[in-house]
């Protein structure tokens, strides 16, 4: 019997019932603490999880496939599981909607002045004149989406529907629906000056680390906003803080941030009205369990039938 070890916290009760009912010949074990992981890891052929204690990974000598409950898999690639011949797949397709919606919520907040009004409410302060002076409309503006996977592709579609002109950046340069143009990363300096909103939807790889630094921030319009919903280190943290302080750019919506997604209490970003700190919450949704379980079910059916899995990670590329 195929043994599957599942991180209990990522699968809702209804989805546990779905898994057990769909695969009556599979043994599912749901674990919720380090001791349980260590007790059951040695017998696991498959793991479905967002995070696994390193000791349990070491004990999982029979592991053949690891289905990540996340899109980003850098934590797994930094371990030795791929070198052990374990197939690694991710949950690409599960988080595009909530993350795209959070980007647009931040952009709409800047456009309508909600970021100013919310702070003014807490201070019982009249902010009308400032909001009148700073408001703008998203329709007709340009959004540059860097990374056109599930998240970036979903964002491009939603931004296009709101009337924005969308430009894309991807390694292949392949055209995609909803983008007026798609370029390769080496052409980033050409498109950055065109953008009113620059959004990073990138996995962590050697190529994406620090892709936005001082040079790129200085190329942006002084009226432009930058958003990061991938990995914090995609933007040079010191350069970003300098850009915001000096007015090289108008503001930032940061779900991800270096060195920490939740800045230290003394970080000046907390005091900036033109900064929205998402604290790495954008991927959270009440639909997550259903979506990642759907992906796992489709892949488990393929696995049991001896068919190639979907969302297989290329270890060399990092995604």
Secondary structure as UniProt FT lines:
FT   STRAND          2..7
FT   HELIX           8..10
FT   HELIX           13..22
FT   TURN            24..25
FT   STRAND          26..31
FT   HELIX           34..40
FT   HELIX           41..43
FT   STRAND          46..49
FT   HELIX           54..59
FT   TURN            61..62
FT   STRAND          65..68
FT   HELIX           74..77
FT   TURN            81..85
FT   STRAND          87..89
FT   TURN            92..93
FT   HELIX           96..112
FT   HELIX           114..122
FT   TURN            123..124
FT   HELIX           128..134
FT   TURN            139..140
FT   STRAND          142..146
FT   HELIX           150..161
FT   TURN            162..163
FT   STRAND          165..169
FT   TURN            171..172
FT   TURN            177..178
FT   STRAND          181..183
FT   HELIX           185..187
FT   HELIX           188..192
FT   TURN            193..194
FT   STRAND          197..200
FT   TURN            206..210
FT   HELIX           214..219
FT   TURN            222..223
FT   STRAND          225..228
FT   HELIX           232..234
FT   HELIX           237..246
FT   STRAND          251..254
FT   TURN            265..266
FT   HELIX           268..271
FT   TURN            273..274
FT   STRAND          275..277
FT   TURN            279..280
FT   TURN            282..283
FT   TURN            286..287
FT   HELIX           288..304
FT   TURN            305..306
FT   TURN            315..318
//
